[in-house]
Amino acid sequence: MACLNICIEGKLMKEQEVCTRDGSVDRHGDPAIRGKTGTWFAGVLILVNQGLATLAFFGVGVNLVLFLTRVLGQDNADAANNVSKWTGTVYIFSLLGAFLSDSYWGRYKTCVIFQAIFVAGLVLLSLSSYLFLLKPRGCGDEHSPCGSTHSTYQNVFFYFSIYLVALGNGGYQPNIATFGADQFDEEDPEEGHYKIAFFSYFYLALNLGSLFSNTILGYFEDQGMWALGFWTSAGSALMALILFLIGTPRYRHFTPRGNPLSRCCQVMVAATRKWKVQRVPDQDDDLFQSDGPKDCSRNGDRKIRYTQGFRFLDRAAIITSKDCTENRIHNPWRVCTTTQVEEFKCILRLLPIWMCTILYSVVFTQMASLFVEQGAVMKTTISKFHVPPASMSSFDILSVAAFIFIYRRVLDPLVARIRKDPKGLTELQRMGIGLVIAIIAMVSAGIVELFRLKYATKECPSCESASSLSIFWQIPQYVLIGASEVFMYVGQLEFFNGQAPDGLKSFGSALCMTSISLGNYVSSLLVTVVMKISTRDEMPGWIPGNLNKGHLDRFYFLLAFLTAADLAVYIICAKWYKYIKFEGQQQQQQEADSKSSDEEADLAV
């Protein structure tokens, strides 16, 4: 008995010394050991995985519209429409991946499954292109289209492949960022700092992967070497999956908490049932909160402290005489814990902030559309070298890399020293700065367009090399967009990950992706509305086929104005927003350990 008692005490002491404090577990479900799991060993593997996976995805997506026109023989309108549908589907699948991760599978299993689907889709795409679509051999470049003589079976095979790619990448993306952040214990000061830095490096890895796709792979595919490009993407995705699996013994995990939709519905139903209850408590002491298995509700997550606002929902946590049975087991559809109510409040508070980021995504999407069209009608040659307009996005990627370094190494420490706050700028402040820089970027693009029109050939029918203004005048607008991404999208990742409840972390990352998706749709709608309003009998509209006869500058200035209005609304929402506060996992764990220790001591005696 004495031996058993010593072993139990030694085990408890060891766990207190080396276990993480945030409740993470290892692959066996035991408390994660700090020195043997997580931190930068796992984090670097995930960063490299993200870079390779992004390279693979954009190796398909960046030139998909050209593949549809040159290889499948579709016209420009149909090809653009099909690419938009495919891109939108990727982001819809991100919600599916986030739901499965948060509810049932956990982030590790979800990442493995969807990455395997991603690899399978790329392999099938490579096979279908090489065996069926690229006929005759050597077709698919600008001068030798393959035509449209493909069977229904071949087309179905192709579309099945690319939508399998969309499913795999969409389900994987919202989970990998959150899973990477899981490798750092936010309740440890040092690892908490690393966790914040991880999101910056994650976005940098994403951009570096897309840089290779937009330049090297994009060049080979533009020359008609589609099979080589797709096989390279498949190999990159397979390598990413293998690297991810190599880190399996070192990863930290969080147990999925069940269906979040049912928890939110329980709060609404319980609050609605008690709509006649007159007294709404002002303090969480008067509301129900689970303290353990003897209480009336389960609570596997960290407890969220009570906050004012949405007081109607507080009724769901008021205990009445009808809420408990004789066995003290509460019906979750009649009474919910304060944490469950606060979880739902958190979602409601996040939505206005999220909606304000959609218009920023409208600005961001102009790089892949109007910026390219604007560059195509500028002087694109240096001596005899032709600069592809789409390659100007490389300046955006380089800007992202530079500003991540500037922010992490210069600006953040400077602000922290001035404000005497080690955290520096908050996520909401950084997102606001991102909106301000986006406004400046649109103004810059509009000014460049004014000068482009000044040096343009007015009667250019084809709009090729229609202005003597060099394409390199676009560099400022690309650099500014890159700087705004560092503040907006990195801040978004940190904000939604930090403010999402424990059971909805992947959902928070999915919100970032859906804002980009909706930004594409809103941009398309805005262009359609502007063209319909600005087109008159003798006026071709602001964005006609011949940009020399239009006013693209006015559209850019309109975006700047709309973003400024969005900034004003965002400031109001940011001031209204209340940060959620968790009770420390360490404190909860210590209470549970103390109770467990007493029980084990009784057993030993």
ZASEVEX-732269 format. One record per residue (C-alpha): residue number from 1; x negated, y negated, z negated. Coordinates in steps of 0.05 Angstrom, whole numbers, plus 5000, padded with zeros to 4 digits. Last residue first. Layout:
N
- NUM X Y Z
...
# end
This chain:
605
- 605 5107 4926 4943
- 604 5089 4925 5016
- 603 5162 4918 5037
- 602 5172 4859 4991
- 601 5110 4827 5021
- 600 5137 4840 5091
- 599 5202 4804 5073
- 598 5166 4745 5043
- 597 5120 4740 5103
- 596 5180 4741 5151
- 595 5211 4682 5114
- 594 5146 4644 5115
- 593 5135 4661 5188
- 592 5205 4634 5206
- 591 5192 4570 5169
- 590 5123 4565 5201
- 589 5154 4577 5269
- 588 5204 4520 5261
- 587 5148 4473 5239
- 586 5104 4494 5297
- 585 5160 4486 5348
- 584 5164 4413 5328
- 583 5234 4384 5329
- 582 5246 4356 5398
- 581 5260 4284 5414
- 580 5299 4263 5475
- 579 5282 4197 5507
- 578 5341 4148 5511
- 577 5356 4117 5579
- 576 5391 4050 5579
- 575 5327 4011 5593
- 574 5310 4059 5649
- 573 5380 4055 5678
- 572 5378 3978 5679
- 571 5308 3979 5710
- 570 5332 4030 5762
- 569 5390 3985 5783
- 568 5341 3928 5796
- 567 5293 3975 5832
- 566 5350 4000 5876
- 565 5363 3928 5896
- 564 5290 3920 5913
- 563 5292 3986 5951
- 562 5352 3960 5991
- 561 5314 3896 6008
- 560 5251 3933 6029
- 559 5293 3981 6071
- 558 5326 3921 6105
- 557 5257 3891 6118
- 556 5236 3956 6152
- 555 5300 3956 6193
- 554 5287 3884 6213
- 553 5217 3901 6236
- 552 5245 3956 6280
- 551 5277 3901 6321
- 550 5290 3928 6391
- 549 5269 3916 6463
- 548 5196 3934 6451
- 547 5220 3996 6414
- 546 5244 4027 6479
- 545 5288 4084 6456
- 544 5327 4035 6413
- 543 5316 4021 6339
- 542 5346 3953 6323
- 541 5403 3957 6373
- 540 5404 3956 6449
- 539 5434 3885 6451
- 538 5472 3860 6513
- 537 5538 3895 6498
- 536 5523 3904 6424
- 535 5484 3953 6382
- 534 5467 3927 6312
- 533 5527 3959 6276
- 532 5522 4028 6307
- 531 5446 4028 6304
- 530 5446 4009 6231
- 529 5498 4062 6213
- 528 5460 4118 6249
- 527 5393 4096 6219
- 526 5424 4095 6149
- 525 5454 4165 6158
- 524 5387 4194 6179
- 523 5352 4160 6120
- 522 5406 4184 6073
- 521 5396 4256 6097
- 520 5320 4252 6090
- 519 5326 4220 6021
- 518 5374 4275 6001
- 517 5319 4326 6013
- 516 5266 4284 5977
- 515 5313 4276 5917
- 514 5326 4352 5920
- 513 5252 4366 5911
- 512 5244 4322 5849
- 511 5309 4352 5819
- 510 5279 4421 5829
- 509 5224 4403 5779
- 508 5276 4388 5726
- 507 5313 4453 5743
- 506 5248 4489 5729
- 505 5247 4460 5658
- 504 5320 4476 5644
- 503 5319 4522 5583
- 502 5270 4480 5544
- 501 5310 4416 5555
- 500 5287 4370 5612
- 499 5252 4308 5586
- 498 5180 4331 5594
- 497 5188 4366 5660
- 496 5233 4312 5689
- 495 5185 4257 5668
- 494 5120 4291 5687
- 493 5144 4310 5756
- 492 5175 4242 5767
- 491 5112 4206 5745
- 490 5073 4247 5796
- 489 5126 4229 5848
- 488 5132 4155 5833
- 487 5064 4130 5810
- 486 5020 4173 5855
- 485 5071 4168 5911
- 484 5068 4092 5909
- 483 4994 4093 5922
- 482 5004 4138 5983
- 481 5059 4093 6009
- 480 5011 4034 6001
- 479 4956 4069 6039
- 478 5003 4086 6096
- 477 5028 4014 6100
- 476 4957 3987 6098
- 475 4931 4035 6153
- 474 4983 4014 6204
- 473 4937 3961 6233
- 472 4896 4021 6255
- 471 4945 4031 6312
- 470 4912 3974 6349
- 469 4955 3917 6376
- 468 4952 3917 6452
- 467 5024 3939 6456
- 466 5063 3986 6501
- 465 5013 4043 6500
- 464 5071 4087 6519
- 463 5139 4053 6515
- 462 5165 4089 6577
- 461 5201 4031 6610
- 460 5153 3976 6587
- 459 5189 3910 6605
- 458 5169 3872 6542
- 457 5096 3889 6542
- 456 5078 3881 6468
- 455 5029 3833 6435
- 454 5082 3795 6395
- 453 5122 3858 6385
- 452 5063 3890 6350
- 451 5055 3827 6307
- 450 5126 3833 6283
- 449 5117 3908 6273
- 448 5057 3896 6229
- 447 5098 3848 6187
- 446 5153 3900 6179
- 445 5105 3954 6159
- 444 5075 3908 6106
- 443 5144 3891 6079
- 442 5160 3965 6076
- 441 5095 3979 6038
- 440 5108 3921 5989
- 439 5176 3951 5972
- 438 5144 4019 5962
- 437 5093 3987 5915
- 436 5150 3961 5871
- 435 5185 4028 5872
- 434 5121 4063 5849
- 433 5113 4012 5793
- 432 5183 4032 5769
- 431 5163 4105 5770
- 430 5102 4087 5729
- 429 5144 4051 5677
- 428 5192 4111 5672
- 427 5133 4158 5662
- 426 5105 4116 5605
- 425 5042 4075 5616
- 424 4984 4087 5568
- 423 4993 4149 5525
- 422 4937 4132 5477
- 421 4973 4069 5455
- 420 4932 4009 5435
- 419 4968 3969 5489
- 418 4903 3942 5518
- 417 4864 4006 5507
- 416 4919 4050 5534
- 415 4926 4004 5594
- 414 4851 4010 5609
- 413 4850 4085 5598
- 412 4909 4093 5648
- 411 4880 4045 5700
- 410 4809 4072 5706
- 409 4799 4147 5704
- 408 4869 4176 5713
- 407 4897 4119 5755
- 406 4836 4108 5799
- 405 4827 4183 5810
- 404 4900 4193 5828
- 403 4894 4130 5870
- 402 4838 4158 5912
- 401 4870 4226 5925
- 400 4937 4194 5942
- 399 4903 4144 5988
- 398 4867 4200 6024
- 397 4934 4234 6035
- 396 4966 4170 6061
- 395 4906 4157 6106
- 394 4916 4227 6135
- 393 4986 4205 6154
- 392 4952 4170 6212
- 391 4948 4238 6245
- 390 5020 4232 6268
- 389 5001 4176 6316
- 388 4949 4221 6352
- 387 4886 4178 6361
- 386 4859 4185 6432
- 385 4784 4179 6443
- 384 4761 4145 6506
- 383 4737 4080 6473
- 382 4782 4079 6413
- 381 4852 4094 6438
- 380 4920 4090 6404
- 379 4940 4019 6422
- 378 5011 4014 6395
- 377 5075 4046 6420
- 376 5061 4114 6388
- 375 5044 4081 6322
- 374 5116 4055 6315
- 373 5144 4123 6331
- 372 5098 4155 6279
- 371 5117 4103 6226
- 370 5190 4113 6245
- 369 5191 4188 6233
- 368 5143 4226 6187
- 367 5120 4165 6149
- 366 5192 4140 6145
- 365 5207 4197 6097
- 364 5175 4160 6038
- 363 5222 4100 6045
- 362 5284 4145 6043
- 361 5250 4182 5985
- 360 5250 4116 5947
- 359 5325 4112 5959
- 358 5333 4180 5925
- 357 5294 4160 5863
- 356 5351 4118 5835
- 355 5396 4180 5836
- 354 5346 4217 5791
- 353 5347 4161 5739
- 352 5423 4162 5740
- 351 5423 4239 5733
- 350 5374 4244 5675
- 349 5423 4216 5623
- 348 5477 4267 5640
- 347 5426 4324 5636
- 346 5402 4300 5568
- 345 5473 4296 5542
- 344 5482 4369 5561
- 343 5420 4389 5521
- 342 5442 4343 5464
- 341 5507 4384 5458
- 340 5467 4449 5457
- 339 5419 4421 5406
- 338 5476 4398 5362
- 337 5502 4469 5362
- 336 5568 4487 5396
- 335 5638 4500 5369
- 334 5700 4526 5405
- 333 5672 4560 5467
- 332 5612 4583 5427
- 331 5660 4624 5382
- 330 5627 4623 5314
- 329 5610 4684 5273
- 328 5618 4670 5199
- 327 5645 4741 5187
- 326 5712 4714 5165
- 325 5718 4676 5230
- 324 5692 4606 5242
- 323 5720 4552 5288
- 322 5792 4548 5264
- 321 5776 4511 5199
- 320 5739 4458 5238
- 319 5665 4452 5253
- 318 5645 4390 5293
- 317 5593 4407 5346
- 316 5639 4401 5407
- 315 5665 4335 5380
- 314 5597 4306 5393
- 313 5614 4307 5468
- 312 5660 4247 5459
- 311 5601 4209 5430
- 310 5568 4205 5499
- 309 5516 4160 5464
- 308 5477 4164 5400
- 307 5422 4216 5393
- 306 5415 4279 5351
- 305 5348 4314 5350
- 304 5335 4370 5398
- 303 5319 4438 5367
- 302 5267 4479 5403
- 301 5298 4536 5441
- 300 5324 4604 5418
- 299 5387 4577 5388
- 298 5443 4626 5377
- 297 5507 4604 5344
- 296 5549 4616 5282
- 295 5494 4619 5231
- 294 5466 4681 5199
- 293 5416 4690 5255
- 292 5379 4626 5238
- 291 5385 4552 5228
- 290 5438 4535 5279
- 289 5462 4463 5279
- 288 5533 4441 5267
- 287 5545 4367 5259
- 286 5550 4326 5195
- 285 5475 4322 5186
- 284 5471 4299 5258
- 283 5492 4230 5237
- 282 5545 4184 5268
- 281 5601 4235 5261
- 280 5663 4229 5305
- 279 5726 4227 5263
- 278 5793 4229 5298
- 277 5795 4300 5325
- 276 5848 4298 5379
- 275 5799 4313 5435
- 274 5779 4377 5399
- 273 5794 4426 5455
- 272 5760 4379 5503
- 271 5695 4379 5463
- 270 5694 4455 5460
- 269 5709 4461 5535
- 268 5656 4410 5555
- 267 5603 4439 5508
- 266 5618 4511 5531
- 265 5613 4489 5604
- 264 5543 4462 5591
- 263 5522 4528 5560
- 262 5554 4568 5617
- 261 5515 4528 5668
- 260 5450 4539 5631
- 259 5453 4614 5643
- 258 5404 4649 5596
- 257 5344 4624 5557
- 256 5286 4651 5598
- 255 5226 4670 5555
- 254 5167 4623 5561
- 253 5102 4650 5589
- 252 5027 4640 5582
- 251 4982 4666 5636
- 250 4914 4699 5626
- 249 4929 4772 5642
- 248 4966 4751 5707
- 247 4909 4707 5734
- 246 4892 4755 5790
- 245 4965 4755 5812
- 244 4962 4682 5830
- 243 4898 4691 5869
- 242 4930 4748 5908
- 241 4992 4705 5923
- 240 4950 4647 5948
- 239 4908 4693 5992
- 238 4973 4720 6023
- 237 4998 4649 6035
- 236 4932 4629 6068
- 235 4933 4691 6112
- 234 5004 4677 6134
- 233 4987 4605 6150
- 232 4926 4627 6190
- 231 4970 4677 6227
- 230 5019 4620 6244
- 229 4964 4575 6270
- 228 4931 4629 6311
- 227 4998 4650 6340
- 226 5013 4578 6359
- 225 4950 4565 6398
- 224 4986 4518 6446
- 223 4939 4458 6441
- 222 4987 4424 6393
- 221 4982 4486 6350
- 220 4906 4480 6347
- 219 4910 4406 6329
- 218 4963 4415 6276
- 217 4923 4470 6243
- 216 4862 4424 6236
- 215 4896 4358 6221
- 214 4965 4362 6190
- 213 4953 4431 6161
- 212 4886 4412 6129
- 211 4917 4349 6100
- 210 4978 4389 6075
- 209 4933 4430 6029
- 208 4898 4368 6004
- 207 4965 4336 5990
- 206 4991 4394 5948
- 205 4926 4399 5910
- 204 4930 4324 5893
- 203 5002 4333 5869
- 202 4978 4388 5823
- 201 4919 4347 5800
- 200 4966 4292 5778
- 199 5013 4341 5745
- 198 4955 4374 5707
- 197 4933 4308 5675
- 196 4995 4308 5631
- 195 4983 4380 5610
- 194 4909 4365 5596
- 193 4929 4311 5546
- 192 4975 4360 5511
- 191 4918 4410 5511
- 190 4876 4362 5470
- 189 4931 4340 5422
- 188 4961 4410 5411
- 187 5037 4407 5411
- 186 5037 4404 5487
- 185 5005 4472 5492
- 184 4979 4478 5563
- 183 4992 4538 5608
- 182 5066 4519 5613
- 181 5047 4460 5657
- 180 5026 4509 5711
- 179 5092 4545 5705
- 178 5128 4479 5713
- 177 5091 4463 5777
- 176 5099 4534 5803
- 175 5174 4537 5789
- 174 5202 4483 5833
- 173 5161 4507 5893
- 172 5174 4583 5892
- 171 5248 4586 5910
- 170 5240 4537 5967
- 169 5176 4569 5994
- 168 5206 4638 5997
- 167 5275 4618 6022
- 166 5247 4571 6075
- 165 5198 4624 6099
- 164 5255 4674 6103
- 163 5291 4619 6142
- 162 5233 4618 6190
- 161 5233 4693 6200
- 160 5308 4702 6209
- 159 5306 4646 6260
- 158 5251 4682 6300
- 157 5284 4750 6297
- 156 5351 4720 6318
- 155 5316 4686 6377
- 154 5283 4752 6398
- 153 5349 4791 6392
- 152 5386 4738 6433
- 151 5336 4747 6489
- 150 5286 4695 6509
- 149 5281 4660 6576
- 148 5280 4589 6548
- 147 5216 4561 6578
- 146 5145 4574 6555
- 145 5122 4502 6563
- 144 5055 4492 6599
- 143 5032 4419 6598
- 142 5042 4401 6525
- 141 5021 4469 6500
- 140 5066 4530 6491
- 139 5041 4577 6545
- 138 4974 4613 6543
- 137 5003 4683 6551
- 136 5068 4684 6589
- 135 5105 4692 6543
- 134 5093 4665 6473
- 133 5161 4686 6446
- 132 5161 4761 6440
- 131 5098 4794 6412
- 130 5057 4734 6387
- 129 5114 4691 6363
- 128 5154 4748 6332
- 127 5092 4775 6298
- 126 5071 4708 6269
- 125 5142 4694 6245
- 124 5146 4764 6214
- 123 5080 4752 6177
- 122 5103 4683 6154
- 121 5169 4710 6128
- 120 5135 4767 6090
- 119 5086 4718 6058
- 118 5144 4673 6034
- 117 5183 4733 6008
- 116 5122 4754 5968
- 115 5116 4682 5943
- 114 5190 4685 5923
- 113 5181 4748 5881
- 112 5115 4726 5848
- 111 5140 4656 5830
- 110 5205 4683 5801
- 109 5169 4734 5759
- 108 5123 4681 5730
- 107 5177 4628 5719
- 106 5226 4671 5680
- 105 5274 4721 5712
- 104 5341 4707 5680
- 103 5367 4636 5669
- 102 5311 4586 5678
- 101 5277 4624 5734
- 100 5341 4645 5770
- 99 5368 4574 5768
- 98 5302 4542 5790
- 97 5296 4589 5849
- 96 5368 4576 5871
- 95 5358 4500 5865
- 94 5295 4506 5907
- 93 5336 4545 5959
- 92 5374 4481 5972
- 91 5308 4445 5983
- 90 5285 4494 6036
- 89 5353 4491 6068
- 88 5346 4416 6080
- 87 5281 4429 6117
- 86 5314 4481 6162
- 85 5374 4438 6176
- 84 5329 4379 6193
- 83 5286 4423 6238
- 82 5348 4448 6275
- 81 5372 4376 6286
- 80 5304 4354 6312
- 79 5303 4413 6360
- 78 5374 4400 6384
- 77 5359 4326 6397
- 76 5292 4339 6431
- 75 5317 4392 6479
- 74 5305 4466 6465
- 73 5259 4507 6508
- 72 5241 4560 6457
- 71 5166 4551 6465
- 70 5156 4477 6481
- 69 5218 4447 6448
- 68 5225 4492 6388
- 67 5150 4496 6377
- 66 5144 4420 6380
- 65 5198 4413 6326
- 64 5161 4464 6283
- 63 5097 4423 6285
- 62 5090 4401 6212
- 61 5135 4457 6186
- 60 5094 4518 6203
- 59 5024 4500 6180
- 58 5061 4456 6130
- 57 5081 4519 6092
- 56 5014 4555 6096
- 55 4974 4494 6074
- 54 5023 4483 6018
- 53 5013 4555 5995
- 52 4938 4547 5997
- 51 4939 4483 5956
- 50 4990 4510 5907
- 49 4949 4573 5895
- 48 4887 4531 5885
- 47 4924 4491 5831
- 46 4952 4555 5800
- 45 4883 4586 5795
- 44 4857 4521 5765
- 43 4911 4521 5712
- 42 4899 4593 5690
- 41 4826 4578 5676
- 40 4845 4507 5655
- 39 4886 4525 5594
- 38 4927 4590 5590
- 37 4909 4652 5552
- 36 4851 4683 5513
- 35 4829 4627 5468
- 34 4899 4603 5449
- 33 4928 4672 5436
- 32 5000 4674 5462
- 31 5051 4702 5413
- 30 5070 4772 5437
- 29 5117 4784 5496
- 28 5069 4831 5531
- 27 5053 4780 5586
- 26 5032 4729 5533
- 25 5080 4685 5494
- 24 5093 4610 5488
- 23 5125 4583 5424
- 22 5095 4513 5428
- 21 5043 4523 5374
- 20 4994 4569 5409
- 19 4964 4625 5369
- 18 4891 4624 5345
- 17 4889 4605 5271
- 16 4961 4620 5249
- 15 4960 4686 5285
- 14 4895 4707 5251
- 13 4922 4689 5182
- 12 4986 4729 5194
- 11 4947 4789 5217
- 10 4900 4786 5158
- 9 4958 4782 5109
- 8 4992 4842 5141
- 7 4928 4882 5141
- 6 4914 4865 5068
- 5 4984 4888 5048
- 4 4978 4952 5087
- 3 4912 4968 5052
- 2 4943 4953 4984
- 1 5000 5000 5000
# end
